[in-house]
Amino acid sequence: MKHVKTLNKANLKESAIVGGCGECQASCQSACKTSCTVANQKCERQNSVKVSH
Amino acid sequence: MIHKYKLNGYNIVLDTNSGAVHMFDDIAYDIVDNLKEPTSAELDKSIFEKLSLKYGETEIKDTYREIYKLYVDGQLFSSDPYERMASSLKDAPIKSMCLNIAHDCNLRCEYCFAAKGDFGKGRELMPFDIAKQAIDFLIEKSGKRHNLEVDFFGGEPLMNFDVVKQTVDYARSIEKKYNKNFRFTITTNGLLLTDDKIEYINREMSSVVLSLDGRRNINDRLRITPNGKGSYDTIVPKYQKLVKTRGDKDYYVRGTFTKYNLDFTNDVLHLNSLGFDQISVEPVVSDMRLDYSIKESDINAVYSEYEKLAKEIIDRIDTNKSFNFFHFMIDLDQGPCAIKRLRGCGCGNEYIAITPNGDIYPCHQFVGMDDWKMGNLVDGTFDYKMKDYFSKANVYSKPECKKCWAKFYCSGGCNANNFQYENSIFTPHKISCDLEKKRVECAIMIKAYEAMSKS
């Protein structure tokens, strides 16, 4: 495309079908718990794939 | 649903439901700016005529063709399949626990949500017997979940470090038997760090949060000892030693900014100058009547500061001064699945907090609020109705979230803050929402920069 550049795979809907295993880090969005939030979390399955490779 | 914005010279268009992130050139942005939804292969005549004053006919038609293709491909104005999924979400196994190992603290930070360490219930340390029961409770309630998290919190957890170590030993001694994998984290103010504790934390804790607000005068204004002295000079060398020997394990130096330092970029950069490259500095969440509170009238100043920080981060990419700012970190392809994003905050459902006397609360922010006590480890009580109530909090049961473009980045905010400041866990705390949306915009703008610099 000449006028549009898409930055990602736009796979959110697909993730709903295969996701939901619940093994990822629990989320907490209170300010004092920087240790966990959502947008910057990794999928635990993706982590596993990376580790096993 | 889409969201479009201009920032740092980029025209960014997000498609909420597919998660697509696009960069548009000026003509494409002008077209979508005038468009409700491109349901037809031909551009609406009135829009075409309006844009003809600025662009040529062929250029408009070619550009619209690209926009229409995005629509047909489900990457712009895409449909919403999630509401039905949200309504069928059930309560989940408990997989994460905040162990308030010490309801006591050796600092008296002005903005402390925990009533300066004791949560308003008196100073108390958790006995090992309670911590042991907490680990047993977590294993029992975790069902088939393999990965379990325990965060040592307070107060100041280093004030009860022997129990921290005993708890880790106990959990490790039984995790294989129950097919579990414990991940421990700790949040500390650093005052009691010693070489031994640093070595232990770096060995056993998968992540550590080190509290420090930034510049000495900023940190020492609010993070003070009971005698009114600042903490900066004591803790900075200890943090530097911990981070230097941490290897590649996660850590964050975490600060709070208030109305007193709306120029918090200077604090972030100061933390980086101390040798820290994993940094989080977050807005104080507090009663509006307090002097240091961030108020509606401060929002634009905070927005400008986030933009300034984002540009600074871009300038430092690929230099030896680069660093991660926690709230600008975003993975556009491999982040959490959509199911996870429906219900970000796990409090009261898959996450609980335990006090030194074994009381169970939905999370650390609810600790001390009697109406929200879920049970007690010693007497064996647990309120499953309350658990069910929290399990229903998702971005479709929160009316403001349902219509928000950022709902799959934020996932509904902090339920405790929602209750404390908006009187319902289902009503997002407005200032937190405003700031979160700005952070997401900045984070995606940084991704746009990275994409452009690679191409």
Interface residues (C-beta under 8 A of the other chain):
Chain A: M1 K2 H3 V4 K5 T6 L7 N8 K9 A10 N11 L12 K13 S15 A16 V18 G19 G20 G22 E23 C24 Q25 A26 S27 C28 Q29 S30 A31 C32 K33 T34 S35 T37 V38 A39 N40 Q41 K42 C43 E44 Q46
Chain B: D15 N17 S18 G19 A20 V21 H22 M23 F24 D25 I27 A28 D62 T63 E66 I67 K69 L70 G74 Q75 S78 P81 Y82 M85 A92 P93 K95 S96 C98 F113 R145 H146 N147 E149 D151 R183 T185 T187 S207 V209 Y252 R254 T256 S280 E282 P283 V284 V285 F326 H327 M329 I330 D331 L332 D333 Q334 G335 P336 C337 A338 I339 K340 R341 G344 C345 G346 C347 E350 Y351 C363 H364 Q365 F408 Y409 C410 S411 G412 G413 C414 A416 N417 V440 A443 I444 K447 A448 A451 S455
